[in-house]
Amino acid sequence: MGDHLVMGKVSRKVFEEVILPHLGRRDPSIVVGPRFGVDFSVIDLGDKVLIVEVDPVFVVPEYGWERSAWFAVHILASDVAVSGVPPRYLFIDLNLPLGMSDEELRTLWMLIHRECEKLGIGIAAGHTGRYGGVDYPMIGGATMIGVTTRDGYVTPAMARPGDAVIMTKGPAVETAGILATMFPQVLARRYGEVFAEKAKEIFWLQSVVDDALTLAKLGLRTGVTAMHDATEYGVWGALHDVAEASGVAIRVYEDRLFIRPDVQRVVAAFSEFTGIPVDPYAAISEGTLIATVRPEKVSKAVELLRSRGIDVAVIGEVVEGSGVTLVKRDGEEAEIPVPRQDPFWPVFFKTLEILRGEER
């Protein structure tokens, strides 16, 4: 029997045994290459440094074309923005399903163009075609690039002992945003039509572009030292990524954590509907920024984010050591392990299964 194959990114073992040792010609200009838990690379060209991010073009027609285009662009832009550098160029390869009409392509493309225009991103090159064996949501690949100076960026490896740890928006933003958009009937049954409709707005929180570029105003490395989007495995996963990349430990205080009430209600409803327990802090949360900030800049960081209407809390600090520790309300301490599974996917597919069963 072969290994059990899991949907999503390859395991750390595969990445470190297959990908990492075989990266073509060694080139000293690649100052940050592929790393587990780091979403971009850094290429030093002397007078300029490129921040380079590569991801699938992720499009889900069930979101509606406007949401789909916005999400596709912001997934890419967020991974550049966490360096503290504005995304500037997009290179996009669209491998379209055979069933996608020219009119649907036109609608999607005009919305992608509009979002790039808003963010100041130029589409520099690409490829567009229809091919067999292709289906949503992965309809191609893209590279997003930011341009900066030699020291004009941060990475998740730059957190230092003494830094404060901040979290924006709270956990499970993506989990709640996608579930509310895809399955509003589950929320309507539990809380009524008004809440179900309003909960769909959580979707638009799934970007850290504004969060990260706002924090960059503190000064990169002198103010904000590391930033990371809480994607797979959520807040706990992001904290572990930063701690490991920086060679430090992170202490988080239970009484400083917060979750949006609407997100909490969505997560509770779907957990109840599927019978699957959900730790919101382990759930995928594109749009939740984890950042480390020099202690003297913390109040300014909070002020800047709140001035943009972004919820934020100082949830802990960076210390010497390794791993992530939760300090509970009663003063007890517990190690937070790396989540073994993100609860989003089991909940998503179980919901789909239940609803399809009801339709039969």
N, C-alpha and C positions, 0 to 999 in steps of 0.2 A: 504494500500500500504506500502511496506517495504521501507527502506532507499535506495536511489540511490547508486549503487555500482560503485566505480571508479577503473579503472585498476591501478595497482601499489601498493605501500606501503599503509597500512591501515592509516586512518586518525589519527591525534594526539589524538582526543577524544577516539577512540577505543583503541589506544595504552595505554593511561593513565588510562582508566577505566577497560580494560580487561587484558592487558598484565602486565603492571607495578606493580599492587598490588599483583600479583600471580606469584611469581618467585621461588617457591619451598622453600627449607630450607634456612633460612638466614645464610650466611657464611661470617664471618668478613674478610676472605682472598680475597673476591671479593671487591676490593677497588673502581673500576669503573665498575658498572653493566650496564644493558641496559638503554640507555638514548636517548631521541629524539634528532636527530642532531649530535650524536656522533657515529662513525662507528666502534668502537672497545671497548672491555672490558679489564680491567687490573686485574690480579690475583697475589697477593703477597704471594709467597711461602717462604718468609724469606730471604734466600740468593739470590734468583732469582725472577724476576717478569716476568709474561707472558703477552704479548699483543695478544689478541685473537679476530679474525674477522670471521664472518660467513656470507655467501652469497650464492645465487644460482650459479650453474655452467651454465653460459650464453653462448650459442653457436648458431650462426646464419650461417647455411651453405651457404646462399647467399653472405656472405662476402668473401667466399673462405676459405678453411680449415686453411691456414696459418694465415690469419687475425683473424679467429674465435678463434684459440688456443691462439694466442698472447693476444687478448682482454680478454678471459676468465681468463687467469692467471693474467693479469695486473689489472683487476677490483679487484681481491682479494688482490694482493700484495700492491696496492695503499692504501687500507684501513688500512693496518698495517704500511706502511711507513710513513703515516701522524703522527704517534706517534714519529717519529724520529728514529725508531728501524727497522733494516733490517728484512724482512720476512725470516723465517728459515725453518719452517715445514709446509707441506700441507697434510691435510686429506681430501680425496675426495670421494664422493658417486656419481657414475654415474648411473642414471636411464635412460636407452637409449630407444629411440623409437623402436618399432618392425621393422620398415623399415630401420634401420641403419645397413649397412652391416659390416662384419668383416673387410673388407678392409678400409672402411671409418673410423671405430674405430681405426684401426692401424695407419692411417694417422693422425687423430686427436691426438691420444695418444703420438705418437712420437714427434709431434710438441709441445704438452704440456710439455713433458719431456725435450725437448731442451730448452724451454723458462725458465723452472724452474732451469735447470743447469746454464744458463746464469746469473740468478738472485741469485744464491747460495741457492736455496730452495730444501730441501730434501722431497720427497713424502713418508710420514711415514706410512700411512695406508689408507684403502679405501674399496669400495664395487663397483662392476660392474655387471650390469644385464640389460636385456631387459624386458620391461613391457608394457602392454596395457594401453591406456589412457594417454600416455606420448607423448609430442611433443616438437619440438624446439620452443623457444630458451632455456627454463628452463629444462635442462636434468639432474638435480640432485642438490646436495648441497655440500658445501666445507667449511672447517675451515682452516684458515691460522694463524700461530703463530710466533711471534717474542719473543726473550728472552733477558732480560736486567737486570739492577740493580734497586734498589728501587727508586731512583730519576732519572733514565736514560730514561725518556720519557716525552712527552708533550701531553696534550689533548686540545680540543677546549675550555675548561673551564679555561685556564691559561693565557689568554690575560690580560694585565694590562694597566691602563691609562698611557699615555706617549709613549706606543708602536707605531711604524709605522706599517701601513698595506700595504702589498705588494701583487701583483697579477702576476702570470706567464701566458704566452701564450695568454692572452686576453679571452673574453667570447665566448660561443657558439661553442667551439672546437668539442665537441662530436656531437652536432646537425649537424654541417657542415660535419664532417667526415663521419657520417653514411648516411646522405642524398646523399652526393657525391658518396659514394660507392654503395649504393642501386639503385640510380636513375640517372646514369650519362647522360642519354638521355635528361633529363630536362636541364642540364647545357650545353650540346652540342648544343641544339636548341638556347640557349640564348647567349652563348659565344664562341661556336665552340668546335670541338673535342679535340684540344690541351689542352685548359683549363680544359675541363671535365676530361681528363685523369690525368692531374697534380693535380687536386683537390682531387683525391682519396688518395693522400699522406697525407692529413690532418688526415686521420684515425690513423696514427701511433703516433699522438700527445696525444692520449687518455690514458695517464698514468702519475701519479705524483710521481712515484717511484724515478726517478732521481732527480726531483725538491726537494722532501722532504728530501731525504738522503743527498743531497748537502747542504741544509740549516742546517741540523743537525750538520754539521761541525762547525757552529758558536758557538755551545754549547747549549745543551737543557736546557731551562728555563733561562740560563744566556744570551743567544743570541736570539734564536728563542723561542717564548713562546707558540704559538698555531699554528696549521696547519689544514686545512680542504680542501677537494676536492669539487669543485663546481659541484656536480652532479645534482639531481633534483632541479629545480628552479634556477639553474645556479649561477652566481656571487652574485646576490641579495640574493638568498636563503642561500648561504654559509656565507655571511656577517651577516645575521640575526642569523644563527646558532651559530656563534662565539660570537656575542654580547650577545645573550640570555644565552648561556652556561656560559660565564664569568661574567655576571651581569654588563656589561659595555655598552657604546654607541660607535658607529663607525661613523666617518665623512669621506666622500669620496668626492674628488674633480673632477668635470666633466672634467676639462682641463688636468687631469693626466691619465684619462682612455684611453685605446687603444684597437683596434680590428685589427686582422690580415686582410690585404686587401683581401686575398683569402677567408677567412671565411666570410667577409662582403659581397663579391660577391655571394657566395653560398646562404647565408641567404636571400639576396635580390631576387635572382632568384626564390627560392622556395616560398617566400612570394608573389611574383608577380604571380607565376604559380597557387597557391592555392587561392589567394585572402585573405589570413589570415595574419594580421599584426603580426610581430615578434619583440619583444624586445630582442635583443641578450643577454642582461645581465640577463634575466629571463629564458633563454633556457639552457637545460641540457648541462653540459660541463665537463664531466670526462676528466681529464688531466690539468684543470686549477686549480692551487693551490692558495688558499688564506692563507696568513700567517701573523702573528704579530711578530715583531722583536724589540728588545730593541733599542732605538734611536742611541746609540753609535756603534751599529753593522750594521746599515742600509747600509752604503757604501760597507762594506765587503760582505753583503748578495747579493747585486746587482752584485758586481764583481764576486763572486763565481758562481752565476747562469749564467751570461753572458759567463763566461769561459767554461761552458758546452753547450753553444749555445742555451740557454733558454731565450726567450724574457721575460722581467720583467719590472714592473714600481712600484714606491711607490705611491699608489693611495689615501692614507688617514692616519688617526691616530685614536687611541683608546682614548676615553675621559670618564669622569664620566657620568653616566646616563643610558639610555636604548634606544634601537632602532637604526636605520641606517638613516643618513641624507646625502643628496647630496647637495654639495655647487656648484651652477651653475657658469658658466663663468662670468655672470654679478654680482656675489656676492649674489644673492638670494639663500635662502636655502629651500629645500623641503624634507619632510619625504619620505623615500622609504618604501612602505608597503611590507609585505611578498607577493610574487606573488600568485595570486589566482589559476593560472594554468600555467604549463610549456607549451610553445607554440610548443615544438617539436612534441608531440603526435598528436595534431590536424593536423599539417602540414604533418606529415608522412602518416597518414591514408587518408587525402584528396588527397595527391599525388597518393597514391595507387589506390584510387577510380577513379580519373581522367584517369590514365594510363590504368586501366582495361576497363573503358568505351570506350576508344579509340580503344582498341583491338577488341571490339565486332563488 
